[in-house]
Amino acid sequence: HRFHPTRRWRFDFAWPDKKVALEVEGGIWVGGAHSRGKRFISDCDKYNAATLAGWRIYRITENHVRDWGTAELMKEALKD
């Protein structure tokens, strides 16, 4: 989901009606792009802009994707 009017930023998963986003941080154990300086800075800019726009962002790792706790986390996050 693209949330910013001019930047090409997207969320991995988003529920726009609730302004809730889920970001999966990949490659953390192998020096992937998200754990390197330039990309990490870019991600911080993205998350801060989204937060200022009223979004709640939940960040998980690849390990969390396999964990059913993530499903419970998002159920709780999306409660009315």
C-alpha positions in Angstrom: 0.0 0.0 0.0 1.4 3.4 -1.0 0.7 5.8 1.9 2.6 8.9 0.9 1.4 11.4 -1.8 4.8 12.0 -3.4 7.2 9.4 -2.2 7.1 5.9 -3.5 7.1 4.3 -0.1 4.9 1.3 0.4 4.0 -0.9 3.4 4.3 -4.7 3.2 0.8 -5.1 4.6 -1.7 -2.4 5.4 -5.2 -1.8 6.6 -5.8 1.7 5.3 -9.2 2.1 7.0 -7.6 1.7 10.4 -4.2 3.3 9.4 -2.4 0.2 10.6 0.6 -1.2 8.8 2.8 -4.3 9.2 6.4 -4.2 8.0 8.5 -7.4 7.6 12.2 -6.6 8.2 14.1 -9.2 6.1 17.7 -10.3 5.8 18.6 -9.3 9.4 20.9 -12.3 9.9 22.7 -12.1 6.5 23.4 -8.3 6.1 20.3 -7.7 4.0 19.5 -4.2 2.7 17.3 -3.2 5.7 20.1 -3.7 8.1 22.6 -1.6 6.2 23.2 2.1 6.9 21.6 3.8 3.9 18.5 1.6 3.8 18.1 1.7 7.6 18.1 5.5 7.4 15.6 5.4 4.6 13.3 3.1 6.6 13.5 5.5 9.6 12.4 8.3 7.3 9.6 6.2 6.0 8.4 5.1 9.4 8.6 8.6 10.8 6.6 10.1 7.9 4.0 7.4 8.3 3.7 8.0 12.0 3.3 11.8 11.5 0.5 10.9 9.0 -1.3 9.0 11.7 -0.3 5.4 10.9 0.5 2.8 13.5 3.4 0.6 12.2 4.1 -2.9 13.6 7.5 -4.2 12.7 8.4 -7.9 12.6 11.3 -10.1 11.4 11.1 -13.1 9.1 11.2 -15.3 12.2 8.0 -13.7 13.4 6.2 -14.5 10.1 6.5 -18.2 11.0 5.2 -17.5 14.5 1.5 -17.5 15.1 2.0 -14.7 17.7 2.1 -12.3 14.7 -1.5 -13.2 13.8 -2.5 -12.6 17.4 -0.6 -9.3 17.4 -2.4 -8.1 14.3 -5.8 -9.2 15.6 -5.2 -7.1 18.7 -4.0 -4.2 16.6 -7.0 -4.2 14.4 -9.6 -4.4 17.2 -12.2 -1.6 17.2 
